[in-house]
C-alpha cells in the first residue's frame, strides 16, 4: 500500500465483512492492523481480493 486509495480499498474490504471493525493503515510501513470479530482468514481473503499481499 502506498497511497490513500490503497488504504481506502483495504479499509472498505474489511468493513464490508465487519462494519464495526477497527482498521488502522500505516502507509509508511505498508501494514494494516485490524481489530474485528470476523474470522482472520475471511479478512485476509478480502484484503487479498483487493490485490494486496497478507503476511501472517
N, C-alpha and C positions, 0 to 999 in steps of 0.2 A: 504494500500500500504506500502510495506516495503523494496523495492529494485528498482534498476534501470530498471529491466524488467517490474515491475509493472508500473512505471512511463511511460515507453515507450508504454506499452499496452494502457494505458489511453490516452496518447497524440495522438497515432495513431487512436484510436477510434474517438476522437473529430475531428482530421484533416481529417478523411475520410468523414465527413459531411461538414466541412468548412476548406479548406486548408489554409485560411487566419487567422484562429483563433489563438489567443494567449493563450497558455496553460502553467501555472506555477504550478509545482508539488512540494509540501513540504513534503518530506518523513518523517521528524521528527514528524509532526502532522498528517500525513495521509490525508492531504487536497489538493485539486486542485482548482485553480482559472482559470476560462475560460472566455475570452472576445471574443464574437462571435456574428455575425448577425443571426446565426441559432437559431431556436426555442429552448428554455431552456428544454422543455420536450424531444425533439429529442436528445439533447446532453446527458441528464440524461439516456435515454434508451440505447444509445450507450455505455456509461460507465458501466451501469448495465449488458449489454450483455457480457462485458468482465469479469464479475464476481465480480464487486465492488459495494458496497452499496453507494447510493447517498442520502445525507441529504439535505433537502431544507430549 
